[in-house]
Amino acid sequence: MGTAEPHPASRRLRLVSAQGAGGQPAPAPVSDEELLLAFQRGERGIGLRLYEHLLPVVDRTLYRILGCREQDHADLVQGAFEQIVGTLAKRRFAGECSLAGWASVIACHVGLSALRARRRERKVIDRTPGSPEPGADPEPPAQGADPERALSAQRDLEALRRHLAAMDGDRATALLLHAMGHSLKEIADLTGVSVAAAQSRLSRGRRELQARFEPEAAARRDPARPEEPR
């Protein structure tokens, strides 16, 4: 997995303070509760500690949704953290789930918005599906994988992301969280709805995604049959 390019100093998270008292890095809290308390108190270095605590899940979530780290990846990470910080500053995080789980939901929304923006852009700029952007860090192929099967899998992933971008945001988020290994109860807690509502979003999302995929699958089986317009 590649690494996103660092932000210029002027684009760094505004709350980041790299050093604690005496010029030494501030110790990281051992729990969400301690981290949140430090944030509420405005302790020195809390921005950096929050960033280091949540960066892995934010970066991983964006990568899974987008499939690569394009030139704007660092900006998407920055945007996710701005929303996370804004949520915490307004005390909208109820603590019913882990801080990392809440950050993954915010990153999901940022990633889906980026997918939609790129989908609109592709209507203006023709790009070959499955090909990385200039400067992108694409998903690496599996070692020893059959090239033809790898290309087919890449096309499936591109189609999946395209359909997710076109779907209702709540349903797409439920599908993504489920794919990341979250249980139905966790999805309900993370998105602030009842288990029944989460189940409904997940079920409807699956049906919608299947309905979107079926015309493409039929077109692949019968090349003479035109695909649905994208």
N, C-alpha and C positions, 0 to 999 in steps of 0.2 A: 504494500500500500504506500502510495507516494505521500508527499507532505506538501501542504498548501504553502504558498509563498507568504512570508510575513508581511504585515501591514507596514507602511511607512509610519514613522513616529507620530505624524499628525493625524493618522487614522486609527490609532490605538483606542481601545475602550477607555472612555473618559474616567471611569472610576478606578482604573488600575493605578496602584501605587506600588512600585516594585520593591521597596525596602521598608522594613520596620524600624524600630528605634535602634540607634547605634549603627545604622547602615547595614544591618543584617536582615535577610529575608524573614518575614513574619511566619510563624509556624502555622501549618494548615490545621483547621479544626478536624476532629475525628468523626463528626456526625453532622447531619443536616441541621439539627437543632442548634448546635454551636455555631455553624456557619451563618444561619439565619439571624441568630442573636447578635453576632458580630456585625452583620450587615445593618441591622436595626440601630445598633449603637454607633455606627459610622466609624468603626475601628480602622486604624491605619493599615493599609495593605489589603483590605478586604476585597477590593476589586480584583487584584491579582489572584488571591486565593479562590475566589468564586470562579474566575476564568479557568484556572488550572483544574479545579474540581469538575467543571462541566464541559470543558473543551472536548474530551474524548467522545462523550455521547453526542454532542452537537455535530462534531466533525463526522462521526460514523453514520449518524442519521442522514445528514445531507448527502454523504457519499452513496449510501444505499439507495436513496431516492433518485439521485441524478446520474449515478453510474460512473462518474468521473469527476475530477477536480479541474474545472475550467478556470479561465483567467479571473472570473469573478467569484471564485470559491471563497477567498478571504473576505470579500464584501458580504457574502451570504452569512458566513460565520459571524461577522461583525453585526449584521442586521439581527440575527437570532439573539445575540447577547444584549443588544439594545432593548429588545422586547423582554428578555428575561429580567434585566435590571429594572425596566419600567414596571413590570408586574410586581416585583419585590418591593419597589419603592412605594407603590400604591397599595401594598399589602393585599394583593389579589390572590396570592398563593395561600390556599387554605391549609396546606400541610396534610391533605388526605392521601397523598401519594409521595413518593420520594422526589427529592429535588431533581435528580437526574431524569426521572420519568417525566416530570413536568417540562424539563428542558427539551426532551425528545419530542414532546407534542408541539412545542413552539417551533422546533427545527423542522418538524413535518410540515407545518403550515408555511414556513419560509421556503422549504424545498418545493412544495406543490405550487406555490406562487411563481417560483423560478421556472418550473416546468411549463406553466401556462404562458409565461412571458416568452420562453424560447419557442413554444409551439406557434405563438402569434408571429414571432420573428421569422420562423421557417416559411411562413406564407409569403414573406417578402424576399427572403434570401434562401435560395435553393440549397439544401444540404443533403448529402446522401445519408439515409437512415443507418445508424450504427457506426458512423465514422466519427472520431473524436474531433473536437474543435482545436484550432491552433493553440498550442500551449497546454492542452488538456492532459490529464493523467488518467487514461482509460482503465477499465477493468482488465486485469491481466488474464490471458487465456490459461486454462488448466494445462499442466504439463502433460504431454503425450496425447492431448485431445485431438480427435479427428477434425481437420480444418472445416470440412463441410458441416459437421454437426455443430462445431463452435460458431460458425457463421449463422446457422439457423437459430441457435440459442441467443446470439447477440441480437438478431432481428426480433425474436420473441420479447427480449427485454426492452428493446426500443419501443415495440408496440405496447407493451405493458405500461411503460412510462407515459406514452402518448395518451392512452386511454385513461390512466389515472388523472392526468392533467385536465381531461374533459369531464370527469365525473364530479358529482356533488362532493364538496370538500369534506363534510362530516363522514360520508361513507368511505371516501378514499383514505382519510386519516385512520378510521377503524381498521381497514384492510392492512394498512402499513404497520400499525401497531401490532396487529395480530401476526403479521409476517415477521416482526422483530421478536416474537416469542412471548408477548404479553397475553395473559389470560383474559377471559371476558370480564371478570371482576376488576382486573387492573385497568382494562380499557375504559370501563365505566368510571372508575376513580380518576383516571388521568384526564378524561374529557368532561368530567363533571355532570354525568347523566346517570340514570338508573341502569341497572344491569339489563332490564328489558329493552330500554332504548338502545343500549350498546349492541345487544343481540340483533335488534331490528336493523340498525345501520350496517352491521357486519353481513347479515343475510341478504339485505337488499344490494349491498355493494358487490357481493359475490355474484348475484344474479345479473346485475348490470354489467359487470366485467365479463362474465361468460357470454352475454348477449353481444357485447362489443367484439369479442374475440372470434365468435363463430363465423361471421362473414369472411374474415381474413383467412381462417383455417380452411373454409370451403374454397376460397380462391386459390390457395396453395395446392389443394388437391386437384382442382380443375383450373389450370392457368388460363383457359379461354374465358372463364367467368370473371367479369370485372369486379374489382374490390370496391368496398364502400368508400365514398369520398372522405378524405382525412380533413 
